[in-house]
Amino acid sequence: MHRLCEIFPWLGDEKIERLVAYADLLREWNAKINLISRRDTENIAMRHIIPCLAIDAVAGFLPGDDVLDIGTGGGLPGIPLAIARESTNFTLLDSIGKKIVAVNDMVSRLGMKNAKTINGRAEEVCGKFDAVVGRAVTNFASFLKYARRLLADGGKILYLKGGDCAEDIATLEKYRLHSVGKIIGIDALADKVILEVRKL
């Protein structure tokens, strides 16, 4: 986890320790239910936490903002972002009950006050959010449909994924594409991007 200290020194020791604790909890839960690839359990920081924290670098979350994480799975990207931004409110949503049980346990054991969970589908959620985030949940067109409905005016959608984005952006008029590798300064993450769409 020393890479976290090198890349995100502004987080400080306490937040880094909480991210390390989260990685341990994610590994613990992953032995019980499938939250991340078993191949990634020894490299959670590089494969999961660091790319999720890259969202923070482009999001511009403000104190009091409400952020929805659609398809949070094992708490990604919501939990790392909530650890980084304690004054921002995060709602972690997943339709699979056992995953929400795991995320609830992790949020509780980490003592997080700015994160809550919902077991349900995006189309069932009410309310408006300042930002909607996700990480390779479904095809981007479907994600965008759900996310746009839940986005407040002036809000933003931030979607982390790997691979080619040509099909995802083909129908978009206004968007920004951010390279995780360039944000973080790690060539090994050059295959990951953050697709940003704003609601005007």
N, C-alpha and C positions, 0 to 999 in steps of 0.2 A: 504493500500500500504506500510505499515511499513515493511512488509516482504521483499519487494524489497530492502529496506535500509539494512536490516539484512543480506540478502543473497549476495547482490552485492554492498557492500560499496564502491568499487572502481569506481562505476559509477559516484558518486558525486551527489550533490543536484540538479543541473540543469538538468541532464539526467533523474534522478528519476522523477522530475516534468514533464518532457516531456512524460515519460511513463504513468504517471497518467493522463495527458491531453489526450494521445492517448486512454487510457481506457475509458475516458468520451466520446470521439468522437465515439469510436466503439459502445458504449452503445446507443448513440444518433442515429447513423445510423442503428443499429440493430432493433430499433423500427420501422423503415421504410421498410427495406428489410432484409431478413434472411442471416446474415453473420456468426453468431455463434448460438449455442443452446440458446434459451430463458432462460433455467435453469441456464446458466452460467453467465448471465449478472451481477449478484451480486458478482461473484467470478472470475472476468476476470484475475486478477493477477495470481492466483494459477492455474487456468485451461488453461490459454493461454499464458500470457506474460512470466511467469517464465520458463515453458518448452521450449519456443522459445529461450530465452536467454541462456538456457543450450547448445544450438548449438554453441554459441560463445565460450564456454569453451573448446570445442574440435576442433573448426574449424581452429584456427590460422590465421584468416583473416589478411592480411597485408595492409598497406596504399597503395591506388591505385588499389587494387584488384577489379575485376568486378565480382559481384555475381548475379545470376539469381534465382528468387523465382518463381517457376512454380506453378500455381494454388493458387495464393496468397489469394483469397477470400476477407477477410476483412483486408488484410495487414499482414497476419501471415504466416511465421515467419519474413517476410521482414522488416516491420516497426520497431519492437523492436530491431532487429539486426542493422538496419541503425541508430537508435538512439544511440545504444551502441558504434558503430564503425563509427564515422563521417568521417573518412578519407578513408573509403571503399565505393565503388559505388554499389548501388543496383538497379536492374531492377525488377519491380513487374509485373508479367504476369498473366492474367486471361482471359478466353474466354468469360466470361459473362459480357456484357457491363455495366449493372447497378452496378456490384461490383467494376469495375474499376472507375466508376463515384464516388463511395463512397471513394475508396482508394485515388483517385486524390484529392478529397476535404480534406481528412485527412492529406495527405502529404503537401498540400498547407497551411492549417491552422496551422500545426506544424512547418512551415517554414523550411522544410527539403530540403537541397541543394544536398544531395547525394543519392536521390531516385527518380526514374522516373517510369512511368507506361506504359504498353502496353496492349491493348485490342486485344487478339488473342490467337492462339493455339501454343503449343510448337513446333509442326512440321513446323510452318511458320516462326519461329525465325531464323535469320542469326547471325553469329558471334560465337566467342568462349569466354567462361567464366572461371575464375579461380576456381569458385565453383558454384554448382547448389544445391539449397535447396528446400525442400518441406515439407508439413505437411499433411499426410493422404489424399493426393489428389486423388489417384487411387490405383489400385493394384501395388505393387512395380515393377513387371516385366515391366509394361507399362511405369512407371515413369523412370525406368533405361534406357529403350530404347531411350526415348526422351533426357534424361539428358546426356547420353554418347556422343551423336552426338554434343552436344553444349559445351562439356568440353574441355578446353585446356589441352595440355600435362602437366602432373604433377598436374592437378586439382583434386578436390574432390567433391563427391556427399554426401550430408548430409540430411537424410530423417527421420523426426520425426513421430513416430506413437505409438499407444498403442496396447497392446495385444501380441499374439504369433507371433514370426518372423520366425518360422521353415520353412514355405513354401517360404517366401521371400528369405531366405539365402540358400535354398537347392541347387541352381544351381551356387552359387557364389564360386569362388576359393579363392579370397582375399577380406576380409572385416573386419571391426571392429564393434562391437556392444557395445554401451555405455548406461548405465542405467542412466536415468534422475534423479531418486531417489538418486543414489549414488553421482552423480555430484553435486546436489543441497543440499543433506543431508536431504531430506524430504521423509519419508516412504510413504506418500500418493501419491507420484509420481512414485512409484516403478513399476507401470504398463506401464510406458512410456519409450521408448528407442529411441536412435538415431542410425540409420544404416549408416555407413560410408564406401564408396567405392571410391578408388582412381584410376585415370587413369595414368598408368605407361608410 
